[in-house]
Amino acid sequence: MAGIFKKLSANDIKITPFEAHKQYNTTDLASIGASTASLAWSGKNKNTFSTGSKKYYQIDKLYYRNYIRERAHRLELDDATYTTQERRLYQSASLLSLSQKTFGSEVQPSSFNLTVSNGGNTYTITDDGFGNLYDTSIGKDNFPNEDNRVFYLSPVNGFKRTDLTLDIETGNQYVNSPFPDGYSRTFYDDSYFQNVVTYEGISFDKQSNLYNIHELGRYDNTDSNSSRIIIENRPYLNFNDEDFAISFYYYADSDTNGYSIVGGTGRDYILTKEGAQSAPPLNTNSLRASGSLDVAIVPSNPAYPYRIYVEEGSIITKLDVYLERFDGENTSYVSGSLYDTAGSIDSNKPIHILLQKTGSKLQVWKNGVLQNETNDNTSKPCQNQSDLVLFGKRNSNGSWYEGENNWGQAFRPTQFQIWNQSFSETQIAMVSESFTGTYPIGNLFYDNGFAVLTHPKYMSLFDGGSIDALSYKNTHLITENEYQCTMTEDEFEFTTNNSARKIPFSQNEDIANFATGSNFKPYITSVGLYDDDGNLLVTGKLGQPIKASSETDTTFVIRFDT
């Protein structure tokens, strides 16, 4: 249909995207299509999952499971750098789901605010622009950076192994449990450094008032001398003159339930890095000999950067914790009270211990308060190549010494962390109160409209809680399309309108006399955009007819948003 259609060139088309934002403020979630849910892991068969367990499974699979190691398979990859957005999902969580009709293409970063009341307390939660949620009453300043946490054993997934007779993949009981003497497996720690950790005869337990978090301990039905946690040696876990901090929580229970913190007389080890190290086989000429490729255990440098242990004080109900360093000649240590008397233990909250080297000082902090400090008198390298050991110490011949048999069952730590920096008093207070060591309490997935509260103190906030306020801005991506339709002075000089025919009928080919003269020019009333098959896609109606010019080119600009 030459003369009726004209092909557009690339220069005639301009497409410009831009964003539009709308603010939402409401307390009525139903009015904007939002909803809340309490999520909980279930070790049962998936066919028996509750709604909360199904949602937990979906959120875990899409956003959290193996996030650090399998990030390429996760959603929201463009929202934050690798270590900026902290993602850890414990046994339960609270979920707020927004409707896509309201959040559009995404929730605008740094615009989300949520106020929740639960148990007589009110919490105001906002996002930091990187997908992390935090409590505004605590803030996000004066917290250490995740990049400086070189080791972290929460254990985040410990709840899955509370019952070692349960197959967590099927929800069924093992016919023959693979863990008759406690949990024994090798895996990665919970830090971004992905340290190799080996459990040997370990159990996981939870105190009802410890934020629903599980603790580490020796398996009750095994010889505790075969129970330990081994962390593979790494250069960044060695500290010589560098500052460092070691932090953990424990639940001190002074009753008769088998968790009394007193381990008996003598010394019991919490964390050591000394004794022996792995070495390649010495006989490199007999590679085919049986066992010639086995890794040998040889004595390590006697110096060590840190050793943490406890000893009873002057009275049987007093227990002191020690941080010790040795450079091969000089020993430096600092001690503080793990607790003074059994009756002074607050069994309703975890106790936080932080031991650090800061400059020339060794310090012990308890629940954010400095207990003691001494000078670090080491002057030579304190480093060695031995692995780190929790619940024990390795002798130079490779054998093990753990201390009293009931120590590992009595001391059940959680949130065990090593930092490659020391902390100020303000930072220690923040770490002590935060429990997880950093400020995020959950995640906001901007592109999908999900806010998930995962922190142990906040994971059950929607369970019996009420939404007092919710506000956020949405982001709608709008595209402005501009088409320049140009007709030259010698184009579109006739009309197919029936009014220009002698008989106003489309089948009549005779043109009316007034349309045959040279002065006749048609008027343009609309411009249409068509696809290659002649299908009308867009039509633009003019405010008034415009006469086609025979003296100059005429350009019509069509703009529309999508």
C-alpha positions in Angstrom: 0.0 0.0 0.0 2.7 2.5 -1.2 1.8 6.0 -0.3 -0.3 5.0 2.6 2.4 3.4 4.9 5.9 4.8 5.4 8.7 2.8 7.1 10.3 4.4 10.2 14.0 4.5 10.6 16.0 4.0 13.9 16.6 7.7 14.1 12.8 8.3 14.1 12.4 6.3 17.4 13.4 7.4 20.9 12.7 5.2 24.0 13.4 6.8 27.4 12.8 4.9 30.7 12.3 6.7 34.0 11.0 5.8 37.5 8.0 7.0 39.3 7.4 6.6 43.1 4.4 6.5 45.2 4.3 6.6 49.0 2.2 4.2 51.0 1.2 4.7 54.7 -1.2 2.3 56.3 -2.0 0.2 59.3 -4.5 -1.9 57.4 -2.5 -4.5 55.5 -5.5 -5.9 53.8 -6.3 -2.6 52.1 -3.0 -2.8 50.2 -3.0 -6.5 49.7 -0.2 -7.2 52.3 -0.1 -10.0 54.8 2.1 -11.4 57.6 3.0 -14.9 58.4 5.0 -16.8 61.1 7.5 -19.3 59.5 8.9 -22.3 61.2 11.2 -25.1 60.1 9.8 -28.6 60.4 11.8 -31.8 60.6 8.7 -33.8 59.6 7.8 -35.2 56.2 7.0 -32.4 53.7 3.6 -34.0 53.0 2.6 -33.0 56.6 4.0 -29.4 56.5 1.8 -26.6 57.9 1.4 -23.4 55.9 4.1 -21.8 58.0 6.5 -24.6 57.3 5.8 -24.5 53.6 6.5 -20.8 53.4 9.7 -21.3 55.5 10.9 -24.0 53.0 10.2 -21.7 50.0 11.9 -18.6 51.6 14.8 -20.7 52.6 15.3 -22.3 49.2 14.9 -19.0 47.3 16.9 -16.7 49.4 18.9 -18.2 52.2 20.0 -21.8 51.8 23.8 -22.0 51.2 23.7 -18.3 50.3 27.4 -17.7 50.7 28.5 -20.7 48.6 25.7 -20.8 46.0 25.0 -17.2 45.5 24.8 -17.6 41.7 21.5 -19.5 42.3 19.9 -17.0 44.6 17.5 -14.2 43.8 18.2 -10.5 44.4 21.8 -10.7 43.2 22.0 -7.1 42.0 20.7 -5.5 45.2 23.9 -5.6 47.3 27.5 -6.5 47.2 28.6 -9.9 48.5 29.2 -9.0 52.1 26.9 -6.0 52.4 23.7 -7.9 52.7 23.7 -10.4 55.6 21.5 -13.4 55.2 21.1 -16.1 57.9 17.9 -18.0 58.5 17.4 -19.7 61.9 14.7 -22.1 63.0 11.8 -19.6 62.5 11.1 -16.2 61.1 8.4 -13.5 60.6 7.4 -12.6 57.1 5.7 -9.5 55.7 4.6 -9.9 52.1 3.6 -6.8 50.0 1.4 -6.9 47.0 3.1 -6.3 43.6 0.3 -3.9 42.8 1.7 -1.6 45.5 5.4 -2.1 45.3 5.6 -2.2 41.5 9.0 -3.2 40.1 10.6 -2.9 43.6 10.3 -1.3 47.0 12.5 1.9 46.8 15.6 1.3 49.0 15.8 3.2 52.3 12.1 3.9 52.2 10.7 1.0 54.3 9.5 1.6 57.8 7.6 -0.8 60.0 6.4 -0.4 63.6 5.3 -3.6 65.5 4.0 -4.1 69.0 4.6 -7.4 70.8 4.7 -8.4 74.4 4.3 -4.8 75.7 7.3 -3.6 73.6 7.2 -1.5 70.4 9.8 -2.0 67.7 10.5 0.4 64.8 12.3 -1.3 61.9 13.7 0.2 58.8 16.0 -0.8 55.9 19.5 0.4 55.3 19.3 0.6 51.5 21.2 -2.6 51.0 18.5 -5.1 51.9 19.2 -5.3 55.6 16.5 -4.5 58.2 17.5 -3.0 61.6 15.9 -1.8 64.8 16.1 2.0 64.8 16.2 2.1 68.6 19.6 0.4 68.4 20.8 1.8 65.1 23.5 0.5 62.8 26.5 2.6 63.8 29.3 1.4 66.0 28.9 -2.2 64.9 31.8 -4.1 63.4 31.8 -4.9 59.7 31.1 -8.5 58.6 34.4 -8.4 56.6 36.3 -8.4 59.9 34.6 -11.5 61.3 37.1 -14.2 60.2 35.4 -17.0 62.0 31.7 -17.5 63.0 30.1 -20.6 64.5 26.5 -19.7 65.4 25.5 -22.5 64.7 22.8 -21.2 62.3 21.5 -24.7 61.3 22.1 -26.4 64.7 18.3 -26.8 65.2 18.2 -29.4 62.4 20.4 -31.7 64.4 18.8 -31.5 67.8 17.4 -35.0 67.4 20.2 -37.1 65.9 17.8 -40.0 65.3 15.9 -38.0 62.8 16.6 -38.0 59.0 16.1 -34.3 58.2 15.7 -35.1 54.5 12.7 -37.4 54.9 11.4 -36.5 58.4 11.6 -40.2 59.3 13.5 -41.9 62.1 16.8 -43.5 61.0 16.7 -47.3 61.1 20.4 -47.1 62.1 21.4 -43.6 63.2 24.7 -42.4 61.6 25.4 -40.5 64.8 25.4 -43.0 67.6 28.2 -41.0 69.4 27.1 -37.5 68.5 27.1 -35.4 65.4 30.3 -35.9 63.4 30.7 -34.2 60.0 32.9 -31.7 58.2 31.3 -28.6 56.7 31.8 -24.8 56.5 31.4 -22.2 59.3 28.8 -19.4 59.2 31.2 -16.6 58.2 32.0 -15.3 54.8 35.5 -16.8 55.1 33.9 -20.3 54.8 36.3 -22.0 57.3 36.4 -25.8 57.2 35.0 -27.1 60.5 34.9 -30.7 61.7 32.5 -31.8 64.4 33.5 -34.9 66.4 30.8 -36.2 68.8 28.9 -32.9 69.2 25.3 -32.3 70.3 23.0 -29.3 69.8 20.7 -28.2 72.5 18.4 -25.2 73.1 17.5 -23.5 76.3 13.9 -22.3 76.1 14.8 -18.7 76.9 17.9 -18.4 74.8 16.2 -16.7 71.8 15.3 -20.1 70.3 19.0 -20.5 69.3 20.9 -23.8 69.7 24.1 -24.2 71.6 27.1 -26.5 71.0 28.1 -29.2 73.4 29.6 -32.6 73.8 27.2 -35.5 73.2 25.8 -36.7 76.5 26.0 -40.4 75.7 29.7 -40.6 74.6 33.1 -40.3 76.1 33.7 -36.5 76.2 37.3 -37.1 75.4 36.3 -37.9 71.8 34.2 -34.8 71.5 35.6 -31.7 70.0 35.3 -29.1 67.2 38.3 -28.7 64.9 38.8 -25.5 62.7 41.2 -25.9 59.9 44.2 -23.6 60.2 44.2 -20.5 58.0 46.7 -17.6 57.9 44.1 -15.0 58.9 43.3 -17.0 62.1 46.9 -16.5 63.3 47.6 -13.2 65.1 51.0 -11.9 66.1 51.1 -8.2 66.7 47.7 -7.7 65.2 44.7 -6.8 67.3 41.9 -9.4 67.6 38.8 -10.2 69.6 37.2 -13.5 70.5 33.5 -13.4 71.5 30.9 -16.0 72.6 27.8 -16.4 74.6 26.9 -19.2 77.0 23.9 -20.1 79.1 24.8 -20.6 82.7 22.3 -22.9 84.5 23.1 -23.5 88.1 20.4 -26.1 88.7 20.7 -29.9 88.7 19.9 -30.5 85.1 23.4 -31.4 84.1 24.4 -27.9 82.8 26.2 -26.5 85.9 29.0 -24.6 84.5 31.5 -25.9 87.0 33.7 -28.5 85.3 35.5 -29.9 88.3 39.0 -29.2 89.5 41.8 -28.3 87.2 41.8 -26.6 83.9 39.3 -26.9 81.1 39.9 -25.6 77.6 37.5 -23.6 75.5 39.6 -22.7 72.5 43.2 -23.6 71.7 45.6 -23.3 68.8 48.7 -25.3 69.7 50.3 -28.7 70.1 50.5 -30.4 66.7 50.0 -29.7 63.0 49.3 -31.6 59.8 52.3 -32.3 57.5 52.8 -34.0 54.2 54.4 -37.5 54.2 58.1 -37.4 54.8 58.9 -40.3 52.5 58.3 -38.8 49.1 60.2 -41.6 47.3 57.7 -44.4 48.1 54.5 -43.0 46.8 53.2 -46.4 46.0 53.7 -47.8 49.4 50.7 -48.4 51.4 49.8 -45.4 53.6 52.6 -43.3 52.2 50.3 -40.5 51.2 48.7 -40.3 54.7 49.0 -36.9 56.2 51.4 -36.9 59.2 50.9 -35.2 62.5 54.0 -33.5 63.8 54.7 -31.0 66.7 53.9 -27.4 65.8 55.7 -24.3 66.9 55.2 -24.2 70.7 54.2 -20.5 70.5 50.5 -19.8 70.1 48.5 -16.6 69.5 45.6 -17.4 71.9 44.5 -20.0 74.3 41.2 -19.7 76.2 40.4 -21.8 79.2 38.7 -21.8 82.6 39.8 -22.6 86.1 38.0 -22.7 89.4 38.6 -19.8 91.6 39.4 -19.7 95.3 35.9 -21.2 96.1 34.3 -24.1 94.3 31.4 -22.0 93.0 33.7 -19.4 91.4 35.0 -19.9 87.8 37.5 -17.7 86.0 38.1 -17.4 82.2 41.6 -16.8 80.8 43.0 -15.5 77.5 46.7 -16.5 77.2 49.4 -15.9 74.6 52.9 -17.5 74.3 55.8 -16.5 72.1 58.0 -19.4 72.9 59.6 -17.7 75.9 57.1 -15.2 77.4 53.6 -16.0 78.5 51.0 -13.3 78.8 47.4 -13.7 80.1 44.4 -12.0 81.5 41.6 -13.5 83.5 38.1 -12.5 84.4 35.2 -14.1 86.3 33.0 -16.3 84.3 30.7 -16.1 87.3 31.4 -15.5 91.0 28.9 -17.8 92.7 26.3 -20.2 91.5 23.6 -18.1 93.1 24.6 -15.0 91.1 23.8 -16.6 87.7 21.0 -15.0 85.8 19.5 -18.1 84.1 17.1 -16.0 82.1 19.6 -14.5 79.6 22.8 -15.6 77.9 26.1 -14.3 79.3 28.5 -12.6 76.8 32.2 -12.9 77.1 34.6 -11.0 74.9 38.4 -11.4 75.1 40.7 -9.2 73.0 44.2 -8.0 72.3 44.1 -4.3 71.7 47.4 -2.6 71.3 49.7 -3.8 74.1 46.7 -4.8 76.3 44.8 -8.1 76.9 41.3 -7.6 78.1 38.3 -9.5 79.4 34.8 -8.1 79.0 31.6 -9.6 80.4 28.2 -8.4 79.2 29.8 -5.3 77.8 31.7 -4.3 81.0 35.5 -4.5 81.3 36.5 -6.9 84.0 40.2 -6.9 83.8 43.2 -6.0 81.6 46.9 -6.7 81.6 49.9 -5.9 79.5 50.8 -8.2 76.6 54.5 -9.1 77.2 55.0 -11.3 74.2 57.8 -9.9 72.0 58.4 -12.7 69.5 56.1 -14.3 66.9 53.2 -16.1 68.5 52.0 -17.9 65.3 51.9 -21.6 64.5 50.4 -23.9 61.9 48.2 -26.0 64.1 44.4 -26.2 63.8 42.0 -24.5 66.2 40.2 -26.7 68.7 37.0 -26.0 70.6 36.4 -28.1 73.8 40.0 -29.3 74.0 43.7 -29.0 73.4 46.0 -31.0 71.2 49.3 -32.4 72.6 52.5 -32.2 70.6 52.3 -35.9 69.8 48.8 -35.5 68.3 46.9 -36.9 71.2 44.1 -34.9 72.9 43.6 -33.4 76.3 40.1 -31.9 77.0 40.0 -31.5 80.8 37.2 -32.8 83.0 34.8 -35.3 81.4 31.7 -33.2 82.1 33.2 -29.9 80.9 31.8 -30.0 77.3 28.4 -31.0 78.6 28.4 -28.1 81.1 29.8 -25.4 78.8 27.4 -24.9 75.9 28.4 -21.8 73.9 26.7 -20.2 70.9 27.6 -17.4 68.5 31.3 -18.1 68.7 33.2 -15.4 66.8 36.7 -14.4 66.0 37.4 -10.9 64.7 40.6 -9.5 63.2 40.2 -6.3 65.0 39.8 -5.1 68.6 36.7 -3.1 69.7 36.0 0.1 71.6 33.8 0.1 74.7 30.9 1.4 72.6 31.4 -1.4 70.0 31.6 -4.0 72.6 28.4 -2.9 74.2 26.7 -3.1 70.7 28.1 -6.5 70.0 27.1 -7.8 73.5 23.5 -6.6 73.1 23.1 -7.6 69.5 23.7 -11.3 70.2 24.7 -11.9 66.5 27.5 -9.3 66.5 26.1 -7.2 63.7 23.1 -4.9 63.3 20.9 -6.6 60.7 17.8 -8.3 62.1 16.4 -9.5 58.8 16.2 -8.8 55.1 14.0 -6.8 52.7 13.9 -8.2 49.2 13.1 -5.1 47.2 12.3 -6.8 43.9 9.8 -9.3 45.4 8.3 -7.3 48.3 9.3 -9.6 51.1 10.4 -8.4 54.5 11.8 -11.3 56.6 12.7 -10.9 60.3 15.3 -13.6 61.0 17.2 -12.4 64.1 16.8 -14.6 67.2 15.3 -11.7 69.2 12.9 -10.7 66.4 12.1 -14.0 64.6 8.7 -14.4 66.3 7.7 -10.7 66.3 4.6 -11.3 64.1 3.5 -14.2 66.3 0.9 -12.4 68.5 2.2 -9.0 67.5 0.3 -6.1 65.8 1.3 -3.8 63.0 1.1 -0.2 64.3 2.5 1.5 61.2 3.8 0.5 57.7 5.2 2.9 55.1 7.3 2.5 52.0 7.7 4.0 48.5 7.2 1.9 45.5 9.1 2.1 42.2 7.3 1.9 38.9 9.4 1.7 35.8 7.8 3.8 33.0 9.0 4.0 29.5 8.4 7.1 27.3 8.1 6.2 23.6 8.6 8.9 21.0 8.1 8.4 17.3 8.8 11.1 14.7 6.6 10.6 11.7 7.9 12.8 8.8 6.2 13.3 5.4 8.1 15.1 2.7 6.5 17.8 0.5 5.7 15.3 -2.2 4.3 12.5 0.0 0.7 11.8 1.1 -0.8 14.2 -1.5 -4.1 12.3 -2.0 -6.8 10.9 0.2 -8.9 7.8 0.3 -11.7 9.5 2.2 -15.1 8.8 0.7 -15.9 12.6 0.7 -13.3 13.1 -2.1 -15.2 10.8 -4.5 -17.9 11.8 -7.0 -20.1 9.2 -5.3 -19.2 9.0 -1.6 -18.7 5.2 -1.7 -15.5 3.3 -1.2 -16.0 1.2 -4.3 -16.3 4.3 -6.5 -13.0 5.1 -8.2 -14.0 8.5 -9.7 -12.5 11.5 -7.8 -14.7 14.5 -7.2 -13.8 17.5 -9.4 -12.6 19.7 -6.4 -10.0 17.0 -5.6 -8.4 16.9 -9.1 -6.9 20.4 -9.2 -3.2 21.2 -8.3 -4.3 23.3 -5.4 -6.0 20.4 -3.7 -4.2 19.1 -0.6 -5.6 16.7 2.0 -5.9 17.5 5.7 -4.3 15.1 8.3 -6.6 14.4 11.2 -4.7 11.3 12.7 -1.5 9.4 12.5 -1.2 5.7 13.1 1.7 3.3 13.9 1.4 -0.1 12.3 3.4 -3.3 12.5 4.9 -5.1 9.5 1.6 -6.9 8.9 -0.4 -3.7 8.7 -2.0 -4.1 12.2 -2.7 -0.8 13.9 -0.8 -0.5 17.1 -1.1 3.2 18.1 -3.1 6.0 16.7 -2.7 9.7 17.5 -5.6 12.1 17.0 -4.8 15.7 16.2 -6.5 18.6 18.0 -7.4 20.1 14.6 -6.8 19.0 11.0 -3.5 20.1 9.5 -3.2 20.7 5.7 -0.4 18.7 4.0 2.2 21.1 2.7 3.7 21.0 -0.8 6.5 23.4 0.1 8.2 21.9 3.2 8.5 18.6 5.1 6.0 18.1 8.0 6.9 16.1 11.1 4.3 14.7 13.6 5.7 13.6 17.0 3.8 10.8 18.7 4.6 10.2 22.4 3.1 7.6 24.8 4.1 5.9 28.0 4.2 2.2 28.7 
